[in-house]
């Protein structure tokens, strides 16, 4: 079991004692309770066999973290993750059980907060592979194995290229091109995402700064920012240093943050966003529509652009529900006075439908797949050179 704490260091010991006391109160002897390190506890209990029994036990543990813990004068919420190992235990198996429980715990944490997971034999192999991949990932930055690809952002009415999103790619000598979905999440689990984020922003801003004399005056470079980056106390200063080092004027940079990151943020997050916009750059809410944010919450956020998630674009022609959602987002964006970019456009029919609905910009495979800068001509008048767009 692992707790994710958010509290001053001075209350840490009292919080651990409070967690232990609550666990002991709910699982009295003969349940064995031990702290195995840091904020991890082990529970050994005699329970009925079967998957339902493990499920009940996991949910029972998580249920104990639904209310705050008292740590001196503080009330602290703790999010727990639970890894379960079921079977018949012999004394010599205890070390292996602890290892397997740790593996299951890691799987639970990867599925988000307040999750439980039962160990399965295949998890051990998966854990070893992730360990190898993580080791290679840590070395990849030093060995210059990363590169940036760019995907154009298009004005739907004219077909003009008005921007590009910078996307990190990993070219491993042993594995070839590693999909971002494989290594980005792993980087976010560690501090490596901070170094990678800084690297991408500096490389991309330098690339676009060099191209700027040939680019339209409203060209925008979009760079993704992780939650780990945003909460760094010196992040705004780091962005400012990057812009100065690259020579890219701030007005040409848009930082993209997912809707979920902004929803889970606090007053400090909002302050960071305001400071970033004060530099002259723009803020975009990425994957919009998947984070369940309220209009009241959005009205308090400082942002300049909404990027409609590809989930709603993919079935736009066939799904009246998705069309209604896109229409609502477009009306809302107009009310907020912000721009809209539709993501994941893969067909001309989707592009034309978005234009008819009043969407200004889009990106996706139909316009162009992510590619190295040298394979693109971001200064072209339009993708086909005509400048006519879809009208």
C-alpha positions, -999 to +999 in steps of 0.1 A: +000+000+000+012+035-008-001+068+002+002+100-018+006+128+007+003+165+003+014+181+036+043+200+053+072+179+062+068+187+099+036+167+101+049+137+082+056+114+112+023+123+128+005+115+096+022+081+092+012+073+128-024+083+121-025+061+090-011+031+109-036+036+138-065+037+114-053+006+096-048-012+129-082-001+141-099-015+111-077-047+108-070-058+143-050-090+151-044-116+137-039-092+108-001-084+106+006-047+099+041-035+091+056-003+077+080-015+050+095+018+040+088+055+034+050+057+031+044+021+023+027-004+046+022-042+043-009-060+056-010-098+060-045-112+065-062-146+064-091-142+039-113-165+019-099-175-015-111-160-047-111-128-067-142-114-049-124-117-016-094-098-029-117-072-043-135-067-010-101-064+008-087-039-016-119-018-015-119-020+023-084-006+025-091+022+001-123+031+020-102+040+050-087+069+031-120+085+021-119+109+051-091+132+063-064+122+088-056+143+118-019+151+120-015+174+149-034+206+141-037+196+104-064+177+086-048+159+057-063+140+028-043+109+017-047+091-016-038+054-014-029+028-039-031-010-031-012-040-045-026-074-035-011-108-035-034-138-030-025-174-023-012-198+003+018-184+022+048-204+035+075-187+055+101-189+028+077-172+003+075-139+023+102-120+004+087-131-029+053-120-018+066-086-008+083-082-043+051-093-060+030-069-038+053-041-048+049-050-085+011-050-081+013-017-062+032-002-091+005-013-115-022+002-093-004+036-092+000+036-130-038+034-132-043+066-112-051+075-076-072+053-053-068+021-073-061-015-063-046-043-083-041-081-078-007-095-087-006-117-118+025-137-130+028-117-162+032-085-142+068-095-132+079-097-168+062-064-176+079-048-145+113-060-157+107-046-192+096-012-178+128-011-156+149-018-187+130+008-207+133+034-179+171+029-178+174+033-215+151+064-213+174+080-187+204+076-210+186+087-242+188+124-235+226+123-229+230+102-261+210+127-282+184+101-292+154+125-290+141+147-318+112+170-324+085+164-351+060+191-360+024+188-371+009+218-389-021+238-376-043+249-405-068+278-410-098+259-423-111+287-444-080+295-463-059+263-460-031+285-447-005+270-423-008+292-391+012+272-367+027+239-357+026+216-326+060+204-314+059+166-306+087+147-288+100+115-305+125+090-293+147+072-318+163+043-299+192+024-315+179-008-301+141-003-303+137+020-332+111+047-330+095+043-295+058+054-295+052+085-273+025+066-255+051+042-242+077+066-228+060+099-220+040+084-191+071+067-178+090+101-180+061+117-161+065+092-133+100+106-126+118+139-128+129+131-163+099+148-177+113+181-164+146+177-184+127+165-215+102+193-213+130+219-211+148+202-240+117+202-262+109+238-255+144+250-262+148+229-294+114+239-308+117+276-301+151+277-317+138+258-347+109+282-352+130+313-344+153+304-373+123+300-396+105+331-384+115+355-412+097+333-437+067+326-415+034+345-413+031+371-386+005+352-367+024+319-367+021+300-334+044+273-320+025+249-297+045+231-270+030+207-245+036+212-208+032+186-181+017+190-147+052+183-132+066+212-151+039+237-143+042+232-105+079+240-105+084+272-086+109+285-113+089+274-144+079+309-155+115+320-152+127+289-172+102+297-200+115+333-200+151+321-202+142+297-230+126+325-251+156+347-245+181+320-255+162+310-287+153+345-298+116+336-304+092+364-294+068+353-268+037+361-289+046+332-312+046+306-284+015+287-271+018+264-241-006+235-241-019+220-209-045+192-206-079+200-192-073+175-164-041+193-153-060+226-150-089+210-132-067+194-106-047+226-102-051+252-074-046+289-069-008+285-075-015+269-109-037+298-119-011+322-107+015+305-128-008+307-159-013+344-153+024+350-150+031+331-182+005+351-201+021+383-188+052+373-207+032+377-239+027+340-248-006+321-250-022+292-231-042+265-248-064+239-231-056+206-248-079+175-252-109+197-243-141+178-235-124+149-217-119+165-183-155+173-172-147+209-163-176+232-155-183+265-172-179+283-139-144+268-135-134+277-171-145+312-166-118+317-139-090+302-160-066+325-180-064+309-214-065+318-251-073+286-270-094+255-268-083+223-286-113+200-292-103+164-284-101+141-314-127+118-297-154+143-307-140+149-342-136+113-352-173+105-355-185+140-362-204+131-394-221+100-379-227+111-343-253+138-336-241+139-300-206+147-310-218+173-334-238+189-306-208+189-283-185+205-309-212+231-316-215+239-279-177+242-275-176+266-305-204+288-290-187+287-256-153+297-271-169+326-289-184+338-256-150+335-239-133+353-268-108+325-274-098+306-305-105+269-313-084+242-329-100+208-337-076+179-332-075+146-351-090+156-384-084+126-407-108+132-436-119+161-459-155+154-447-145+161-411-127+193-421-156+206-442-181+198-414-159+217-389-157+247-412-195+247-417-199+247-379-177+277-375-144+261-364-115+283-374-085+259-372-076+223-372-048+197-372-046+161-380-034+134-405-055+148-433-035+180-433-002+164-424+014+138-401+041+149-376+074+152-394+109+166-389+112+203-396+134+197-427+107+177-443+081+205-439+076+239-454+057+258-427+060+290-448+039+277-476+007+296-484-014+265-479-009+228-479-015+224-516+001+258-525-032+273-537-042+292-507-078+285-514-087+264-484-120+246-482-143+274-492 
